[in-house]
């Protein structure tokens, strides 16, 4: 049986996490989150970061023990039992496939407003082809995209700070539950560090590399997000930020707007690249265990990548961007990701000390935080997420009964 090639070092793993987290979400998530949390946006960001940190630590410790493709799908299966692993993988594949389409459509909307489907389709086709050539070529593209997006965000921070942060306070009163909802929406922008774990079978010395890479990627992202959030609040004010559809484009001099839009397009491409990598690896792992069609259990001998799983994911996303408007999938994706990480934290609670178990409070806070933020999301997102997981449970039961 052909195995995936271990070609990624620590820097590559950090880039994977950064390209997944510092994506299109940062250009869109602050507006809806501020509409919920108001001037308490920094607190909502801190809560989202706290939950993300706990999830990151749990994921890193588990990935060191199980350095295989699939992430929490593998951890759930090994630590909690097959049903939990299947549900984690099911939620990840379904939710993140929808996120892939949303990122592709976001790219299309920035480069061709009103005609986003064709460029979205082209982006999916190009990035899928790139991934099929090998993960190292994907890393080169990810490095370029991450560098471009970070440069744009730093330009926004500098331009906003230079103009003065005079509108930080004010805005309508909000309840604690509203702040939690804001945190749940912001969590979508952090949900990328697990991409490092899902590529575990392609990382060199994973027991050492993954626990290092995940916290580094998360810390860099948090510092950058905090600076962006403070600048947006200070320049636009809570009400202005909540109403803005492209808030980062409204900060600084007029020439910066087109640059920000270009950066948003690059960010969407970076997110899409990392998402396709992660979803295809989980699809491959589930196919290897026969939870998905066995035909997807194949690795290219030339490129060392799961080429059939990548092609299947790319084709599915391409069909979605041509037929469905998935911008409303953000909330649903957040719900799926939070459930996914809740299972990861539950798995981490079962680790022994000799397996590198984290301080017990970390997975406890992570598990409770995931459940709380998922419950605080808008009701349609919660209902859609519960329905998808219910379907997954039925599929697992049918498949089990046919054994």
Buried (B, 14 or more C-beta within 10 A) or exposed (E): EEEBBBBBBBEBBBBBBBBBBBBBBBBBBBBBBBBBBBBBBBBBBBBBBBBBBBBBBBBBBBBBBBBBBBBBBBBBBBBBEBBBBBBBBBBBBBBBBBBBBBBBBBBBBBBBEEEBBEBBBBBBBBBBEBBBBBBBBBBEBBBBBBBBBBEBBEBBBBBBBEBEEEBBEEBEEBEEEBBBBBBBBBBBBBBBBBBBBBBBBBBBEBEEBBBBBBBBBBEBBBEBBBBBBBBBBBBBBBBBBBEBEBBBBBBBEEEBBEBBBBBBBBBBBBBBBBBBBBBBBBBBBBBBBEBBEEEBBBBBEEBBBBBBBBBBBBEBBBEBBEEBEBEBBBBBBBBBBBBBBBBBBBBBBBBEEEEBBBEEEBBBBBBBBBBBBBBBBBEEBBEBBEEBBEEBBEBBEEEEEEE
